[in-house]
Amino acid sequence: MVRSEQEMVREVRSNLRGGQGDVEFIHLFTQEELGSKTRLFAKIIIPPGGSIGFHEHHGEEEIYFILEGSGLVNDNGREVKVGPGDAVLTGGGAGHSIANAGEGSLVMMAAVLLY
């Protein structure tokens, strides 16, 4: 299956998981289209001052891959700065949050994989 960017489902969520501002999701493929145990596969855009609040992953793991911008991740209680090329893995009951720490948009790919 090939999908152009114009055909991808776009969604905006406000104050996601208790975070700040609006976060845009560009769903490359929906959960129903994916044959694997994948709940989410999307490009996420967090504007300056925006964030995704702290949340835990039970029975699944989430991967962030940073494409553009800079962020501050709470990695299960440890704060880490991230930028292009960095990746974050959270699962097994651990939690995380991410905030845009720059002046431009923070752009990342995210996948939620179910156990």
C-alpha positions as CSV (number, residue, x, y, z in Angstrom):
1,M,0.0,0.0,0.0
2,V,1.3,3.5,-0.9
3,R,-0.2,6.5,0.7
4,S,0.6,10.1,-0.2
5,E,1.0,12.7,2.5
6,Q,-2.3,14.4,1.4
7,E,-4.2,11.1,2.0
8,M,-2.9,10.7,5.6
9,V,-5.4,11.3,8.4
10,R,-4.6,14.4,10.4
11,E,-5.7,14.9,14.0
12,V,-5.1,17.7,16.5
13,R,-5.3,16.9,20.2
14,S,-5.3,19.6,22.9
15,N,-3.5,19.3,26.2
16,L,-2.6,15.7,25.4
17,R,-2.1,13.6,28.5
18,G,-2.1,16.8,30.6
19,G,0.4,18.5,28.4
20,Q,0.4,22.0,27.0
21,G,-1.1,23.3,23.7
22,D,-2.2,21.5,20.6
23,V,-0.3,18.5,19.2
24,E,-0.8,17.5,15.6
25,F,-0.8,13.8,14.6
26,I,-0.3,12.7,11.0
27,H,-1.3,9.0,10.9
28,L,0.7,7.3,8.2
29,F,-1.6,4.2,8.5
30,T,-4.4,3.5,11.0
31,Q,-4.4,0.7,13.5
32,E,-6.9,-1.2,11.4
33,E,-4.7,-1.0,8.3
34,L,-1.7,-2.4,10.1
35,G,-1.4,-6.2,10.3
36,S,0.9,-6.1,13.3
37,K,0.2,-5.4,17.0
38,T,0.7,-1.7,16.4
39,R,-1.7,0.8,18.0
40,L,-0.1,4.0,16.6
41,F,2.3,4.9,13.8
42,A,2.3,8.7,13.2
43,K,4.3,11.8,12.6
44,I,3.8,14.1,15.6
45,I,4.3,17.9,15.5
46,I,4.6,19.7,18.8
47,P,4.7,23.6,18.5
48,P,6.9,25.8,20.6
49,G,5.7,25.7,24.2
50,G,3.8,22.5,23.6
51,S,4.1,19.1,25.3
52,I,2.7,15.7,25.8
53,G,2.2,15.0,29.5
54,F,3.6,12.2,31.5
55,H,2.0,8.8,30.9
56,E,2.9,5.2,31.5
57,H,2.9,2.3,29.0
58,H,1.6,-1.0,30.3
59,G,1.3,-4.0,27.9
60,E,2.9,-1.9,25.2
61,E,6.0,0.2,24.3
62,E,6.3,3.5,22.6
63,I,9.2,4.7,20.4
64,Y,9.9,8.3,19.5
65,F,12.4,9.2,16.8
66,I,13.2,12.9,16.7
67,L,13.3,14.3,13.1
68,E,13.5,18.1,13.8
69,G,13.8,20.5,16.7
70,S,14.8,19.9,20.3
71,G,12.9,18.5,23.2
72,L,13.1,17.7,26.8
73,V,12.0,14.1,27.7
74,N,11.1,12.9,31.2
75,D,12.3,9.3,30.8
76,N,10.7,7.6,33.8
77,G,11.9,10.4,36.2
78,R,15.2,11.3,34.4
79,E,15.2,14.5,32.3
80,V,17.1,14.2,29.0
81,K,17.5,16.6,26.1
82,V,16.8,15.2,22.7
83,G,17.3,16.4,19.1
84,P,17.3,15.1,15.5
85,G,18.5,11.5,15.2
86,D,17.7,10.7,18.9
87,A,15.3,7.9,19.9
88,V,13.3,7.2,23.0
89,L,11.9,3.8,24.0
90,T,9.3,3.5,26.9
91,G,7.5,0.3,27.9
92,G,7.1,-2.3,30.6
93,G,5.1,0.0,32.9
94,A,7.6,2.9,32.6
95,G,6.5,6.4,31.9
96,H,7.6,9.4,29.9
97,S,6.6,12.9,28.7
98,I,8.1,15.2,26.1
99,A,8.2,19.0,25.8
100,N,9.3,21.2,22.9
101,A,12.4,22.9,24.2
102,G,13.1,25.0,21.1
103,E,11.9,27.9,19.1
104,G,10.6,25.9,16.1
105,S,8.4,22.9,15.9
106,L,9.5,19.5,17.5
107,V,8.8,16.9,14.8
108,M,9.0,13.2,15.6
109,M,7.8,9.8,14.4
110,A,6.0,7.7,17.1
111,A,5.0,4.1,17.2
112,V,3.1,2.3,19.9
113,L,3.7,-1.5,19.7
114,L,1.5,-3.9,21.7
115,Y,3.0,-6.9,23.5
